[in-house]
Amino acid sequence: MPPQAVTSSTVPANGDVNPYGMAFVPFGVPSWSTLKPGDVVVSNFNAQSNLQGTGTTIVKLVSNSNPVTFFQGQNLGLTTALAVLRSGFVLVGNVPTTDGKNVVPPGSLLVINPQGGLVTELKDQRLLDGPWDLTVIDGGRFVRVFVSDVLNGKVARIDLSIGENGVQMLPSSTIIASGYLHRTDPAALVVGPTGLAYDPTHDVLYVASTGDNAVFAIYGAAGANHDGGVGRMIYHDNKHLHGPLALALAPNGHLVTANGDAVNPDPNQPSEIVEFTVDGQFVAQLQVDPAPGSAFGLAFGLAFGLDSNRHLQFTAVDDATNTATVWTLRTNNQ
């Protein structure tokens, strides 16, 4: 049987569009959190005006209906860098513009409490100039956040302490990779390193570099204390890669990325999601929308089904229709 699919709007009451980041709410969040385990949240990059880098909302998807606004700020441009921590805090990247054409650096990493209130805005021009995507090692009171920087072609590891004094960035935070192609772009606004996926079993961070049209591996990322350059290229495929954006590690150990079509476009393969192995073998692809530039954020997660069992789910946005689809993946015995 094919996987069950549910498509929902990502447009909140204020009219924000251009959904970018996606995240599943993990099991273990506090019971008093507004978000519940298995919920899917989306960050919007554009305001109702459709000017890029002016979106101010994070929304919670509601099946076949309008989303619920979890957070709304001001003077923001919320990026693909989105994660919900087990503590209930939400992290989201901010790369704002005033006119939809020119980024106003430096960007920042917003920390939002479990009720949707802004706690703090982490700013550091060296580490968080243009936070475009992120992935986390969630240790509860200690969290490592890998952040790609679209404005300077680097990847930082931001070490956070979460305690009674709130969320604090630790001095051990550092740049662990650099040298990825980055530039402004008349259509995409900016092009640079985007998707990040971390393999905790092998301590490998994978980086989807949009401008290089390739995926790289950074080994020993969790404890790295120096800049290791771009790392090792593991996937470069001009037939199937067309400007990789978001990146996720699938449960089968493969990597999945979204093609943004700003680099190496193919009119016969627009807005594809591509699956490949960590040693660079193409596996499969799925089209999000027949219009180019529609694929961006994606994520894997777990949710409770009607049978009270946890089910693996996969979700991806469609920027052309301002929607997101959640697929419930079936195991062999279902």
C-alpha positions as CSV (number, residue, x, y, z in Angstrom):
1,M,0.0,0.0,0.0
2,P,1.3,3.5,-0.7
3,P,2.0,5.8,2.2
4,Q,-0.8,7.9,3.5
5,A,-0.4,11.6,2.6
6,V,-2.0,14.7,4.1
7,T,-1.5,18.2,2.6
8,S,-2.1,21.3,4.7
9,S,-1.8,25.1,4.3
10,T,1.2,26.8,5.8
11,V,-0.3,30.3,5.5
12,P,-1.1,31.8,8.9
13,A,-3.7,34.6,9.7
14,N,-1.2,37.4,8.9
15,G,-0.7,36.0,5.4
16,D,3.0,34.9,5.6
17,V,4.1,32.8,2.6
18,N,7.1,30.9,1.3
19,P,7.5,28.1,3.9
20,Y,11.1,27.2,4.4
21,G,12.0,25.3,7.6
22,M,10.3,22.2,8.9
23,A,10.6,20.3,12.2
24,F,8.8,17.6,14.1
25,V,8.2,18.1,17.8
26,P,10.1,15.4,19.6
27,F,8.9,13.1,22.3
28,G,9.9,14.4,25.8
29,V,8.8,18.0,25.4
30,P,7.2,19.3,28.6
31,S,3.5,18.6,29.0
32,W,2.8,22.3,29.4
33,S,4.3,23.1,26.1
34,T,2.0,24.6,23.4
35,L,3.5,22.1,21.0
36,K,2.9,18.3,21.5
37,P,5.0,15.3,20.4
38,G,4.5,14.6,16.7
39,D,3.3,18.1,15.8
40,V,4.9,19.6,12.6
41,V,6.0,23.2,12.6
42,V,7.0,25.4,9.7
43,S,8.9,28.7,9.5
44,N,7.9,31.3,6.9
45,F,10.5,33.4,5.0
46,N,8.2,35.9,3.2
47,A,5.5,38.2,4.5
48,Q,2.1,38.5,2.7
49,S,3.8,41.0,0.4
50,N,5.9,38.1,-0.9
51,L,9.1,40.1,-0.2
52,Q,11.8,37.7,0.6
53,G,13.3,37.8,4.1
54,T,10.3,39.5,5.7
55,G,8.4,36.4,7.1
56,T,7.8,36.5,10.9
57,T,5.9,33.4,11.8
58,I,6.3,29.8,12.9
59,V,3.1,27.8,12.4
60,K,1.8,24.4,13.5
61,L,0.3,22.4,10.7
62,V,-3.4,21.3,11.1
63,S,-4.4,18.4,8.8
64,N,-6.5,19.7,5.8
65,S,-7.0,23.0,7.4
66,N,-5.3,26.4,8.2
67,P,-2.3,26.3,10.5
68,V,-2.1,27.6,14.0
69,T,0.4,30.4,14.7
70,F,2.9,29.3,17.3
71,F,5.2,32.4,17.1
72,Q,5.0,35.8,15.5
73,G,7.8,38.4,15.7
74,Q,8.7,41.5,13.7
75,N,11.4,42.7,11.3
76,L,12.4,39.1,10.6
77,G,13.1,36.6,7.8
78,L,12.7,33.2,9.2
79,T,14.8,30.6,7.4
80,T,15.2,26.8,7.0
81,A,17.1,26.8,10.3
82,L,14.3,25.4,12.6
83,A,14.4,22.8,15.4
84,V,12.3,22.0,18.4
85,L,14.3,20.8,21.4
86,R,13.2,18.2,24.1
87,S,13.2,21.1,26.6
88,G,10.4,22.6,24.6
89,F,12.5,25.6,23.4
90,V,12.4,26.3,19.6
91,L,15.4,27.5,17.6
92,V,14.9,29.4,14.3
93,G,17.3,31.3,12.0
94,N,16.7,34.9,11.0
95,V,18.1,36.4,7.8
96,P,16.0,39.6,7.3
97,T,15.6,42.1,4.5
98,T,13.7,45.3,4.3
99,D,13.0,45.3,0.6
100,G,13.1,41.6,-0.3
101,K,16.4,42.1,-2.2
102,N,19.1,43.1,0.2
103,V,19.9,41.1,3.4
104,V,20.5,43.2,6.5
105,P,23.3,41.5,8.3
106,P,24.1,40.1,10.8
107,G,21.3,37.6,11.1
108,S,20.5,35.9,14.4
109,L,19.3,32.7,16.0
110,L,16.1,33.2,17.9
111,V,15.3,31.1,21.0
112,I,11.6,30.8,21.6
113,N,10.0,29.3,24.8
114,P,7.5,26.4,24.8
115,Q,4.6,28.9,24.8
116,G,5.8,30.7,21.7
117,G,7.4,33.7,23.4
118,L,10.8,35.1,22.3
119,V,13.4,34.4,25.0
120,T,16.5,35.8,23.4
121,E,18.1,36.6,20.1
122,L,21.6,35.1,19.8
123,K,23.9,37.3,17.7
124,D,27.5,36.8,16.7
125,Q,28.7,38.2,13.4
126,R,31.4,35.6,13.1
127,L,29.3,32.6,14.0
128,L,25.7,33.6,13.1
129,D,26.0,36.0,10.2
130,G,23.4,34.4,8.0
131,P,21.9,31.2,9.7
132,W,20.3,29.4,6.9
133,D,19.7,25.9,8.2
134,L,20.6,23.9,11.3
135,T,20.6,20.5,12.9
136,V,21.1,19.6,16.6
137,I,22.5,17.1,19.0
138,D,20.0,17.5,21.8
139,G,21.4,16.5,25.2
140,G,18.7,18.2,27.2
141,R,20.6,20.8,29.3
142,F,23.4,20.9,26.8
143,V,22.7,21.2,23.1
144,R,25.1,21.4,20.1
145,V,23.6,23.3,17.2
146,F,25.2,23.0,13.8
147,V,24.4,26.1,11.7
148,S,25.1,26.8,8.0
149,D,25.9,30.4,7.2
150,V,24.6,31.5,3.8
151,L,26.4,34.9,3.9
152,N,30.0,33.7,4.4
153,G,30.0,30.0,3.3
154,K,30.7,28.6,6.7
155,V,29.3,26.1,9.2
156,A,29.4,26.8,12.9
157,R,28.8,24.6,15.9
158,I,26.9,26.6,18.5
159,D,27.1,25.1,22.0
160,L,24.2,26.0,24.2
161,S,23.5,25.6,27.9
162,I,19.9,25.4,28.9
163,G,19.1,25.9,32.6
164,E,17.6,28.2,35.2
165,N,19.3,31.2,33.7
166,G,17.8,30.5,30.3
167,V,19.6,29.6,27.1
168,Q,23.2,30.7,26.9
169,M,25.8,30.4,24.1
170,L,29.0,28.8,25.4
171,P,32.6,29.9,24.6
172,S,33.3,26.5,23.0
173,S,31.1,27.6,20.0
174,T,33.3,27.7,16.9
175,I,33.5,27.5,13.1
176,I,34.0,23.9,12.0
177,A,33.9,24.2,8.2
178,S,34.3,26.9,5.5
179,G,35.0,27.5,1.9
180,Y,31.5,26.7,0.4
181,L,30.4,28.8,-2.5
182,H,28.2,31.7,-1.5
183,R,26.7,34.7,-3.3
184,T,23.7,36.8,-3.7
185,D,21.2,35.8,-6.3
186,P,18.5,37.9,-8.1
187,A,15.9,35.1,-7.8
188,A,16.9,33.1,-4.7
189,L,18.1,36.1,-2.7
190,V,21.2,34.3,-1.5
191,V,22.9,31.0,-2.4
192,G,25.3,29.2,0.0
193,P,25.6,26.2,2.3
194,T,22.1,25.1,3.4
195,G,21.0,21.7,4.6
196,L,22.7,20.0,7.5
197,A,22.2,16.4,8.7
198,Y,24.0,14.7,11.5
199,D,24.8,11.0,11.9
200,P,25.4,10.4,15.7
201,T,26.5,6.9,15.2
202,H,29.6,7.9,13.1
203,D,29.8,11.6,14.3
204,V,29.5,12.9,10.8
205,L,27.9,16.1,9.7
206,Y,26.6,16.3,6.1
207,V,26.4,19.6,4.4
208,A,24.3,20.4,1.3
209,S,26.2,23.2,-0.5
210,T,23.7,24.7,-2.9
211,G,26.2,26.8,-5.0
212,D,28.7,23.9,-5.2
213,N,25.8,21.6,-6.2
214,A,27.3,18.9,-4.0
215,V,27.0,17.3,-0.5
216,F,30.1,17.2,1.8
217,A,30.9,15.2,5.0
218,I,32.5,16.7,8.1
219,Y,34.0,14.0,10.3
220,G,34.3,14.4,14.0
221,A,31.9,17.3,14.0
222,A,30.7,17.1,17.6
223,G,34.1,17.7,19.1
224,A,35.8,19.7,16.4
225,N,37.7,22.7,17.7
226,H,39.0,24.1,14.4
227,D,37.9,24.9,10.9
228,G,38.3,21.8,8.7
229,G,37.5,23.5,5.4
230,V,34.7,22.0,3.2
231,G,35.3,18.4,4.3
232,R,35.0,15.5,1.9
233,M,32.7,15.7,-1.1
234,I,30.5,12.6,-1.0
235,Y,27.9,13.4,-3.7
236,H,28.1,15.4,-6.9
237,D,25.5,14.4,-9.5
238,N,24.6,16.9,-12.2
239,K,21.9,14.6,-13.5
240,H,19.9,14.6,-10.3
241,L,21.2,17.5,-8.1
242,H,19.9,21.0,-9.0
243,G,21.0,23.2,-6.2
244,P,20.4,21.1,-3.0
245,L,18.8,22.9,-0.1
246,A,17.4,21.2,3.0
247,L,19.0,17.9,3.9
248,A,17.9,15.0,6.2
249,L,19.2,11.6,7.3
250,A,16.6,9.0,6.6
251,P,16.0,6.0,9.0
252,N,17.5,3.7,6.4
253,G,20.8,5.6,6.6
254,H,20.4,7.3,3.3
255,L,20.4,11.1,2.8
256,V,17.5,13.1,1.3
257,T,17.7,16.6,-0.1
258,A,15.4,19.1,-1.8
259,N,16.4,20.6,-5.1
260,G,15.9,24.4,-5.2
261,D,16.6,24.7,-9.0
262,A,18.7,27.9,-8.6
263,V,21.8,26.0,-9.6
264,N,22.1,23.5,-12.5
265,P,18.4,23.7,-13.3
266,D,16.7,21.1,-15.4
267,P,13.3,22.0,-16.9
268,N,12.4,18.3,-17.0
269,Q,13.1,17.7,-13.3
270,P,11.9,20.8,-11.3
271,S,11.4,20.7,-7.6
272,E,12.7,17.2,-7.0
273,I,13.5,15.6,-3.6
274,V,16.4,13.2,-4.1
275,E,17.4,10.2,-2.1
276,F,21.0,9.0,-2.2
277,T,23.5,6.9,-0.1
278,V,26.2,8.4,2.0
279,D,28.8,7.0,-0.4
280,G,27.2,8.9,-3.3
281,Q,24.9,6.5,-5.1
282,F,21.6,7.9,-6.4
283,V,18.5,5.9,-5.1
284,A,15.3,7.7,-6.0
285,Q,13.6,11.1,-6.6
286,L,10.1,12.5,-6.0
287,Q,8.7,15.7,-7.5
288,V,7.1,18.2,-5.1
289,D,5.5,20.4,-7.7
290,P,5.8,20.8,-11.5
291,A,6.8,24.4,-11.0
292,P,10.6,25.1,-10.5
293,G,11.8,26.4,-7.1
294,S,9.0,24.8,-5.1
295,A,11.0,22.4,-2.9
296,F,12.8,23.6,0.2
297,G,12.3,22.3,3.8
298,L,11.8,18.7,4.7
299,A,12.1,16.5,7.8
300,F,11.6,13.0,9.2
301,G,9.9,12.4,12.5
302,L,7.6,10.2,14.6
303,A,4.0,10.7,15.5
304,F,1.2,8.7,17.2
305,G,-1.2,7.0,14.9
306,L,-4.9,6.3,15.6
307,D,-3.7,2.9,16.9
308,S,-1.6,4.7,19.6
309,N,1.6,3.3,17.9
310,R,4.4,5.6,16.8
311,H,4.6,5.9,13.1
312,L,7.5,7.2,11.0
313,Q,6.6,10.3,9.0
314,F,8.2,12.4,6.3
315,T,7.2,16.0,5.5
316,A,8.1,18.5,2.8
317,V,7.0,22.0,1.9
318,D,5.7,23.2,-1.5
319,D,6.7,26.9,-1.8
320,A,4.6,27.3,-5.0
321,T,1.3,26.5,-3.2
322,N,2.3,27.4,0.3
323,T,1.5,24.0,1.6
324,A,3.2,21.1,3.3
325,T,2.5,17.4,2.9
326,V,3.1,14.8,5.6
327,W,3.5,11.2,4.5
328,T,3.0,8.4,7.0
329,L,5.5,5.7,6.0
330,R,4.5,2.1,6.4
331,T,6.7,-0.7,7.6
332,N,6.9,-4.1,5.9
333,N,4.3,-5.6,8.3
334,Q,1.7,-2.8,7.8
